[in-house]
């Protein structure tokens, strides 16, 4: 099972540009209210499972609203989240990756709709280790429900031409290789020739670094979820800061133990899979893994930059632009964001940074109860600016 890449585009011009920048063998495009477009695309016949689930719920007469749904596929799990009936995120991966990616929604959702594996009975343990009291068992999405949501082949001549060209190159390569063995005389001596290592372009070097950086949106939601969970700490214990360790790909929450007893801390940590996996007694820290970025896709960010800055200002976020850095045709736009306020405001601000081309290089948050005393967040918006 593969999920498509999904992008929301503001008009036909941006849709046309995105298709040109990011060609795909399979796609599906929908025009939404207000003239925006949703493009789902992939180089394989991926399935729009989230849309299939939405149709299934609508047919049954259920109000979609805000919900989270999980279903197993072999050894992996599929998860999706809807906000006011709109699909905001979907992912297939391990249980740990789902818990990290949906951290904010898991804490705030009233219920989790979960399908169980066929071999599991009604009286078995909860299908997922997190929030067992929220889980409600529901029927799965069957193949008959989602087959109609498989991406269709694109009619792009450029894509067909590219595929045909690759096929011809492969055929020529095979003929030339075969011809070499026919024309070359056999040799009794075995010689070893050092293979040349291709030199990476500036863009390729940048992409390799980009893939090791965490995305801004899930990282912020992960930090908010950690802060919310810390409010259940025993009374003598206090979460003071949450910082990013970029080398270990961890969010680290520093906790003051106060005069709490070891048994009290162990009892607290034993109540829940999240606490057990995050609490480090020796370091007095909460340690949460963060996800790396999605695969790189060329995106024109020229129009995006002023829009995102304007959207952040109502939340009291101070935005400072750093010098732009070029990596061949790719431009990286670093920003330093600072803010104070409530955790709820941070959670509401996070979706503004929900894009596959916004990564985090530094995150440092000081807390005072459920208030953010100070947050310094360094992000990089990277893309190919074709308007210059």
C-alpha positions as CSV (number, residue, x, y, z in Angstrom):
1,X,0.0,0.0,0.0
2,X,1.4,3.4,-1.0
3,X,-0.1,6.8,-0.3
4,X,0.2,9.7,-2.8
5,X,1.9,13.0,-2.2
6,X,-0.8,15.6,-1.6
7,X,-0.6,19.4,-2.1
8,X,-3.1,22.2,-2.0
9,X,-2.7,24.8,-4.8
10,X,-4.4,28.2,-4.8
11,X,-5.3,28.5,-8.5
12,X,-4.9,26.9,-12.0
13,X,-1.7,28.8,-12.6
14,X,-0.1,27.3,-9.6
15,X,-1.4,23.9,-10.5
16,X,0.1,24.1,-13.9
17,X,3.4,25.2,-12.5
18,X,3.4,22.4,-9.9
19,X,2.7,19.8,-12.6
20,X,5.6,21.2,-14.6
21,X,8.0,21.3,-11.6
22,X,6.9,17.9,-10.2
23,X,5.8,15.5,-13.0
24,X,4.3,12.2,-12.0
25,X,3.2,9.1,-13.7
26,X,-0.1,9.0,-11.7
27,X,-2.3,11.8,-10.3
28,X,-5.7,12.9,-9.3
29,X,-6.8,16.6,-9.2
30,X,-9.9,18.0,-7.5
31,X,-11.2,21.6,-7.7
32,X,-12.4,22.8,-4.3
33,X,-14.6,25.6,-3.2
34,X,-13.0,29.0,-3.7
35,X,-11.1,27.9,-6.7
36,X,-8.3,26.0,-5.0
37,X,-7.0,22.6,-6.2
38,X,-5.9,19.5,-4.5
39,X,-3.4,17.5,-6.4
40,X,-2.5,13.9,-5.3
41,X,0.4,12.4,-7.3
42,X,2.9,9.6,-7.3
43,X,5.2,7.6,-9.6
44,X,3.2,4.5,-8.7
45,X,-0.6,3.8,-8.6
46,X,-1.0,5.0,-5.0
47,X,-4.3,5.0,-3.1
48,X,-6.1,8.0,-1.6
49,X,-7.2,6.1,1.5
50,X,-8.2,9.2,3.4
51,X,-10.7,10.1,0.7
52,X,-12.0,6.6,0.6
53,X,-12.6,6.7,4.3
54,X,-14.4,10.0,4.0
55,X,-16.7,8.7,1.4
56,X,-17.4,5.6,3.5
57,X,-18.3,7.7,6.5
58,X,-20.5,10.0,4.5
59,X,-22.4,7.1,3.0
60,X,-23.1,5.7,6.5
61,X,-24.4,9.1,7.6
62,X,-21.7,9.7,10.2
63,X,-20.6,13.2,10.8
64,X,-16.9,13.4,10.0
65,X,-16.0,16.6,11.9
66,X,-12.7,16.0,13.7
67,X,-11.4,12.5,14.0
68,X,-8.4,10.1,13.9
69,X,-8.6,6.7,12.2
70,X,-6.0,3.8,12.3
71,X,-6.0,0.6,10.3
72,X,-3.3,-2.1,10.1
73,X,-1.8,-3.2,6.7
74,X,0.4,-6.2,7.3
75,X,3.2,-5.1,9.7
76,X,2.5,-1.4,9.2
77,X,-0.3,0.9,10.3
78,X,-2.2,3.5,8.3
79,X,-3.4,6.7,10.1
80,X,-5.3,9.8,9.1
81,X,-6.6,12.9,10.8
82,X,-9.6,15.0,9.8
83,X,-10.3,18.5,11.0
84,X,-13.8,19.8,10.4
85,X,-14.2,17.2,7.7
86,X,-11.0,18.1,5.9
87,X,-8.2,15.5,5.6
88,X,-5.2,17.2,7.1
89,X,-2.7,14.4,7.4
90,X,-2.3,10.7,6.5
91,X,0.7,8.3,7.0
92,X,1.7,4.6,6.7
93,X,4.4,3.4,9.0
94,X,5.3,1.9,12.3
95,X,3.3,2.5,15.5
96,X,6.1,4.7,16.8
97,X,6.1,6.9,13.7
98,X,2.3,7.3,14.0
99,X,2.5,8.2,17.7
100,X,5.1,10.9,16.9
101,X,3.4,12.3,13.8
102,X,-0.1,12.5,15.3
103,X,1.1,13.5,18.8
104,X,-1.0,16.7,19.0
105,X,-4.2,15.1,17.7
106,X,-3.9,12.0,19.9
107,X,-3.8,14.2,23.0
108,X,-6.8,16.3,22.0
109,X,-9.0,13.8,20.2
110,X,-12.1,12.5,22.1
111,X,-12.0,9.1,20.4
112,X,-9.6,7.1,18.2
113,X,-11.3,5.0,15.5
114,X,-9.2,1.8,15.3
115,X,-9.7,-1.4,13.2
116,X,-8.1,-4.6,14.6
117,X,-6.2,-7.3,12.8
118,X,-8.3,-10.2,11.7
119,X,-6.7,-12.6,14.1
120,X,-7.5,-10.4,17.1
121,X,-10.7,-11.1,19.0
122,X,-13.2,-8.7,20.6
123,X,-11.7,-9.2,24.1
124,X,-8.1,-8.8,23.1
125,X,-5.8,-6.0,24.3
126,X,-6.2,-2.6,22.6
127,X,-4.9,-2.7,19.1
128,X,-2.5,0.3,19.6
129,X,-0.5,1.0,22.8
130,X,-1.4,4.7,23.2
131,X,-4.6,6.0,24.7
132,X,-6.4,2.7,25.1
133,X,-9.3,4.3,26.8
134,X,-10.0,6.5,23.7
135,X,-10.0,3.6,21.2
136,X,-13.3,2.6,19.5
137,X,-13.3,-0.4,17.3
138,X,-14.7,0.2,13.8
139,X,-14.9,-1.7,10.5
140,X,-11.9,-1.5,8.2
141,X,-11.7,0.0,4.8
142,X,-12.0,-2.9,2.4
143,X,-10.3,-3.2,-1.0
144,X,-13.6,-2.7,-2.6
145,X,-14.0,0.6,-0.9
146,X,-10.7,2.1,-1.9
147,X,-9.9,0.6,-5.4
148,X,-11.8,3.4,-7.0
149,X,-9.5,5.9,-5.3
150,X,-6.3,4.5,-7.0
151,X,-4.5,7.3,-8.9
152,X,-5.0,7.2,-12.6
153,X,-2.1,7.4,-15.1
154,X,-1.4,11.0,-16.2
155,X,-1.9,12.0,-19.8
156,X,1.3,14.1,-19.8
157,X,3.2,13.7,-23.0
158,X,6.3,14.8,-21.2
159,X,6.0,12.0,-18.8
160,X,5.4,9.4,-21.6
161,X,8.4,10.8,-23.5
162,X,10.5,10.6,-20.4
163,X,9.4,7.0,-19.7
164,X,10.0,6.0,-23.4
165,X,13.5,7.7,-23.3
166,X,14.5,5.8,-20.2
167,X,13.4,2.6,-21.8
168,X,15.4,3.2,-25.0
169,X,18.5,4.2,-22.9
170,X,18.1,0.9,-20.9
171,X,17.8,-1.1,-24.2
172,X,20.8,0.6,-25.7
173,X,22.8,0.0,-22.5
174,X,21.9,-3.6,-22.6
175,X,22.9,-4.0,-26.2
176,X,26.2,-2.2,-25.7
177,X,26.9,-4.3,-22.6
178,X,26.2,-7.5,-24.5
179,X,28.3,-6.3,-27.4
180,X,31.2,-5.7,-25.1
181,X,31.2,-9.3,-23.9
182,X,30.9,-10.5,-27.5
183,X,33.7,-8.4,-28.9
184,X,36.1,-8.5,-26.0
185,X,38.5,-11.5,-26.0
186,X,38.6,-13.6,-22.8
187,X,41.3,-12.9,-20.4
188,X,43.1,-15.2,-18.0
189,X,44.1,-12.4,-15.7
190,X,41.7,-10.8,-13.4
191,X,42.0,-7.1,-13.1
192,X,40.2,-4.7,-10.7
193,X,39.4,-1.3,-11.9
194,X,38.5,1.4,-9.3
195,X,35.0,2.7,-9.9
196,X,34.8,6.4,-10.2
197,X,32.6,8.2,-7.6
198,X,30.3,10.8,-9.3
199,X,30.7,14.3,-8.0
200,X,27.5,15.6,-6.4
201,X,26.0,18.8,-7.6
202,X,25.3,21.6,-5.1
203,X,21.6,20.7,-5.3
204,X,22.3,17.0,-4.6
205,X,24.5,17.8,-1.7
206,X,21.8,20.1,-0.3
207,X,19.1,17.4,-0.7
208,X,21.2,14.9,1.2
209,X,21.4,17.4,4.1
210,X,17.7,18.4,3.8
211,X,16.6,14.7,4.3
212,X,18.2,14.7,7.8
213,X,16.4,17.7,9.1
214,X,13.0,17.5,11.0
215,X,9.9,19.1,9.6
216,X,8.6,22.1,11.5
217,X,4.9,21.2,11.9
218,X,5.1,17.7,13.5
219,X,8.1,18.9,15.7
220,X,6.1,21.7,17.1
221,X,3.0,19.5,17.8
222,X,5.4,16.9,19.4
223,X,6.7,19.6,21.7
224,X,3.2,20.8,22.6
225,X,2.1,17.2,23.3
226,X,5.2,16.7,25.6
227,X,4.3,19.9,27.5
228,X,0.7,18.8,27.9
229,X,1.8,15.3,29.2
230,X,4.2,17.0,31.6
231,X,1.3,18.7,33.3
232,X,0.5,15.3,34.8
233,X,3.9,15.0,36.5
234,X,3.9,14.5,40.3
235,X,3.4,17.9,42.0
236,X,7.1,18.3,43.0
237,X,8.3,17.8,39.4
238,X,8.4,20.6,36.8
239,X,9.2,20.6,33.1
240,X,11.3,23.7,32.5
241,X,12.6,23.6,28.9
242,X,12.2,21.6,25.7
243,X,15.0,21.7,23.2
244,X,16.0,20.1,19.9
245,X,19.0,17.8,19.8
246,X,19.6,17.8,16.0
247,X,22.4,15.1,16.2
248,X,20.3,12.6,18.0
249,X,17.0,13.7,16.3
250,X,15.4,14.1,19.7
251,X,13.2,16.6,21.5
252,X,14.5,16.8,25.1
253,X,12.5,18.1,28.0
254,X,14.4,19.0,31.1
255,X,12.6,18.1,34.3
256,X,13.3,19.2,37.8
257,X,12.7,16.3,40.2
258,X,12.2,18.5,43.3
259,X,11.7,16.5,46.4
260,X,9.7,13.8,44.6
261,X,10.4,10.1,45.5
262,X,11.8,7.6,43.1
263,X,8.7,5.3,43.6
264,X,6.4,8.2,42.8
265,X,8.3,8.9,39.5
266,X,8.4,5.2,38.6
267,X,4.6,4.9,39.2
268,X,4.0,8.0,37.0
269,X,6.2,6.7,34.2
270,X,4.5,3.2,34.3
271,X,1.1,4.6,33.4
272,X,1.2,4.8,29.7
273,X,3.3,3.7,26.7
274,X,4.3,7.3,25.9
275,X,5.6,8.0,29.4
276,X,7.6,4.7,29.5
277,X,9.3,5.4,26.2
278,X,10.0,9.1,26.9
279,X,11.0,9.3,30.6
280,X,14.8,8.9,31.4
281,X,15.2,8.7,35.1
282,X,19.0,8.9,35.1
283,X,19.0,12.2,33.0
284,X,15.7,13.5,34.5
285,X,14.5,14.1,31.0
286,X,11.6,13.5,28.7
287,X,13.1,12.3,25.3
288,X,10.9,12.1,22.2
289,X,12.1,11.0,18.8
290,X,11.3,13.3,15.9
291,X,10.6,12.4,12.2
292,X,12.9,13.4,9.4
293,X,11.5,15.2,6.3
294,X,9.5,13.8,3.5
295,X,11.4,13.2,0.1
296,X,12.5,16.4,-1.6
297,X,10.2,17.9,-4.3
298,X,11.0,21.2,-6.2
299,X,8.6,23.8,-4.9
300,X,8.3,27.5,-5.9
301,X,8.2,29.4,-2.6
302,X,8.3,32.9,-3.9
303,X,4.6,33.6,-3.2
304,X,4.6,31.5,0.0
305,X,7.2,33.5,1.9
306,X,5.3,36.8,2.4
307,X,2.0,34.9,3.1
308,X,3.5,32.8,5.9
309,X,5.1,35.8,7.5
310,X,1.8,37.7,7.4
311,X,0.0,34.7,8.9
312,X,2.4,34.4,11.9
313,X,2.2,38.0,13.0
314,X,-1.3,37.8,14.5
315,X,0.0,35.2,16.9
316,X,2.6,37.6,18.3
317,X,5.5,35.9,16.5
318,X,8.5,38.0,15.8
319,X,10.0,37.0,12.5
320,X,13.6,37.8,11.6
321,X,14.8,36.9,8.1
322,X,18.4,35.7,7.9
323,X,20.6,35.9,4.7
324,X,19.4,33.7,1.9
325,X,21.6,30.8,0.9
326,X,21.8,29.3,-2.6
327,X,22.5,25.7,-3.4
328,X,22.6,25.7,-7.2
329,X,19.0,26.4,-8.3
330,X,17.7,25.8,-4.8
331,X,17.4,28.7,-2.4
332,X,17.2,28.3,1.4
333,X,15.5,31.1,3.3
334,X,16.4,30.9,7.1
335,X,14.2,32.6,9.6
336,X,14.4,33.0,13.4
337,X,10.9,33.0,15.1
338,X,10.5,34.2,18.7
339,X,7.2,34.3,20.7
340,X,5.7,34.1,24.2
341,X,2.2,33.1,25.1
342,X,0.0,30.0,25.8
343,X,0.6,26.5,24.6
344,X,-2.7,26.7,22.9
345,X,-1.5,29.6,20.8
346,X,1.5,27.6,19.7
347,X,-0.6,24.7,18.7
348,X,-2.9,27.0,16.6
349,X,0.2,28.7,15.0
350,X,1.8,25.3,14.0
351,X,-0.4,24.6,10.9
352,X,0.9,27.7,9.3
353,X,4.3,25.9,9.1
354,X,2.7,22.7,7.8
355,X,4.7,22.3,4.6
356,X,7.1,19.7,3.3
357,X,9.8,22.3,2.6
358,X,9.9,23.9,6.1
359,X,12.5,22.3,8.4
360,X,13.9,23.2,11.8
361,X,17.5,23.7,12.7
362,X,17.0,24.9,16.3
363,X,14.1,24.7,18.9
364,X,14.4,26.1,22.4
365,X,11.3,26.6,24.6
366,X,11.2,27.8,28.2
367,X,8.0,26.9,30.1
368,X,6.1,28.2,33.1
369,X,3.2,25.9,33.7
370,X,1.0,25.9,30.6
371,X,2.6,29.2,29.4
372,X,5.5,29.6,27.0
373,X,7.9,32.0,28.7
374,X,10.1,32.1,25.6
375,X,10.3,30.2,22.3
376,X,13.2,30.6,19.8
377,X,12.6,28.6,16.7
378,X,15.0,28.6,13.7
379,X,13.4,27.4,10.5
380,X,14.4,27.1,6.9
381,X,12.0,27.5,4.0
382,X,13.6,25.9,0.9
383,X,12.5,25.8,-2.7
384,X,13.2,26.7,-6.3
385,X,12.3,30.3,-7.0
386,X,11.2,30.4,-10.7
387,X,9.9,33.9,-10.5
388,X,13.4,35.5,-10.6
